């Protein structure tokens, strides 16, 4: 039986595939929110699990000296360069209902992966983000350890959503739409509060 999280994940992939289908080649080459990655590298990263067997993944991780970020970056750059836009889009379309989940992350992590990297694409292109409910679902299922992974300092700050029931942290209230909260806690946008800092752009491969 399909769970709510899986349904959101499949819907997000369908949404991204529809948006990507209308992009020009110039838009595919637009820098994303991930440093050093264009839109095409982000799509290559999103679809990497669909093309990579477990043995191949382990071998790549060994080559990258067990750094997932290093491995993900090299694969995204390689596949972004060698695969055409039609091939990248086709891989996404063919795997809308692929059961992949990040190791140990479960369905919530799979949804986070696609929604966060979707924002990496739509924000610089000025395209619609995932629906508010979907982004709020990602935030609601985010584990403290996963958020800590991005290294964002929220000391003395409470992020409070203006368009959903969500709040995070304690301290001075900063009200934002859930989209901007997700961009903030994943290091895509600075924390707009004195004394709190965040990376300007995330390391390639980081998605929660």
PENOR-V69531 format. One record per residue. N is the residue number from 0. PSI is psi in degrees with one decimal (none if undefined). D_LAST is the distance of its C-alpha to the last C-alpha in Angstrom with 2 decimals. Layout:
BEGIN
n:psi:d_last
N:PSI:D_LAST
N:PSI:D_LAST
END
This chain:
BEGIN
n:psi:d_last
0:134.9:25.22
1:129.4:22.34
2:167.5:20.05
3:-41.0:18.94
4:-42.2:15.26
5:-41.5:16.58
6:-42.2:18.92
7:-40.6:16.35
8:-47.0:14.42
9:-40.4:17.83
10:-37.2:18.93
11:-39.9:16.05
12:-41.0:16.89
13:-41.4:20.51
14:-45.8:20.00
15:-41.3:18.34
16:-40.9:21.07
17:-40.9:23.72
18:-44.0:22.58
19:-30.6:22.34
20:-23.7:25.78
21:2.6:27.40
22:146.4:26.09
23:166.5:28.65
24:-35.7:28.30
25:-39.5:28.12
26:-35.4:25.10
27:-25.4:23.35
28:7.2:24.02
29:135.2:22.69
30:135.3:20.27
31:-174.0:16.76
32:-11.9:14.47
33:120.7:13.10
34:126.4:15.91
35:-5.1:18.33
36:134.3:17.11
37:179.2:19.24
38:-41.9:18.47
39:-34.3:19.73
40:-35.4:17.37
41:-43.4:14.34
42:-38.3:16.17
43:-38.0:16.98
44:-43.7:13.40
45:-39.3:12.62
46:-4.5:15.83
47:-44.9:15.70
48:-26.5:15.04
49:-19.8:18.09
50:-3.5:20.27
51:120.0:19.41
52:162.6:21.20
53:-46.8:20.18
54:-39.1:22.99
55:-38.3:22.11
56:-46.5:18.49
57:-42.7:19.87
58:-42.0:22.54
59:-38.0:20.24
60:-38.7:18.14
61:-45.2:21.54
62:-34.7:22.69
63:15.2:19.72
64:40.2:20.71
65:24.9:17.73
66:110.5:15.26
67:-40.7:12.43
68:-41.0:11.81
69:-43.5:15.58
70:-48.9:15.89
71:-39.3:13.42
72:-45.1:15.17
73:-39.8:18.56
74:-42.8:18.10
75:-42.2:16.87
76:-40.5:19.81
77:-50.4:22.20
78:-32.4:21.50
79:-30.1:21.27
80:-35.6:24.69
81:-23.0:26.38
82:140.5:25.32
83:166.1:26.99
84:-36.9:25.41
85:-38.2:27.17
86:-42.7:25.71
87:-46.5:22.11
88:-40.9:22.75
89:-37.6:24.73
90:-40.1:22.01
91:-46.8:19.69
92:-38.2:22.69
93:-9.0:23.75
94:28.3:20.51
95:-41.8:19.82
96:27.4:20.18
97:137.6:18.79
98:5.2:17.63
99:139.7:14.83
100:141.2:11.92
101:138.3:9.49
102:122.6:11.80
103:-0.7:11.88
104:-28.1:9.16
105:-173.0:11.78
106:-29.3:12.24
107:-38.8:9.84
108:-35.8:6.83
109:-42.7:9.12
110:-44.3:9.74
111:-43.7:6.40
112:-49.0:6.31
113:-37.5:9.84
114:-45.2:10.06
115:-46.4:7.89
116:-24.3:9.67
117:-40.9:12.66
118:-32.3:12.84
119:-27.5:12.83
120:-50.0:15.93
121:-33.0:17.66
122:-53.3:17.66
123:-21.1:19.75
124:-6.4:21.89
125:30.3:22.63
126:161.8:21.82
127:139.6:20.96
128:178.8:17.37
129:155.0:16.21
130:149.5:18.51
131:-44.2:18.17
132:-39.3:18.12
133:-42.7:15.15
134:-40.8:13.04
135:-35.0:14.52
136:-41.0:13.63
137:-48.4:9.87
138:-41.3:10.55
139:-27.8:13.07
140:6.8:11.02
141:130.8:8.22
142:146.8:9.28
143:-39.4:10.59
144:-38.3:9.46
145:-41.8:5.69
146:-35.8:6.91
147:-25.8:9.34
148:-31.4:7.30
149:-10.0:7.71
150:25.5:11.34
151:131.1:12.41
152:110.0:15.77
153:21.5:16.61
154:127.0:19.81
155:14.4:22.55
156:137.0:20.62
157:116.7:20.05
158:122.4:18.04
159:126.3:19.94
160:141.4:19.48
161:-12.9:22.65
162:12.5:22.11
163:167.6:20.60
164:89.2:20.89
165:138.1:17.97
166:151.1:18.12
167:132.2:16.12
168:178.5:17.86
169:143.0:21.58
170:-149.5:24.00
171:131.6:25.06
172:129.1:23.85
173:114.7:22.06
174:129.2:22.23
175:155.1:19.99
176:154.8:19.16
177:-32.5:15.89
178:-45.1:14.84
179:-29.7:15.53
180:-44.3:13.85
181:-40.6:10.45
182:-34.7:11.42
183:-49.4:12.53
184:-16.7:9.86
185:10.8:7.42
186:11.5:10.58
187:-18.7:12.01
188:137.8:14.97
189:148.4:17.03
190:117.0:17.63
191:69.2:21.13
192:134.5:22.80
193:130.1:25.14
194:-9.0:23.90
195:135.6:20.17
196:157.2:18.40
197:152.8:15.17
198:145.5:14.70
199:-40.7:16.36
200:142.1:14.10
201:156.5:10.86
202:137.5:11.48
203:138.3:11.65
204:-13.3:9.23
205:127.9:6.11
206:1.9:3.71
207:none:0.00
END
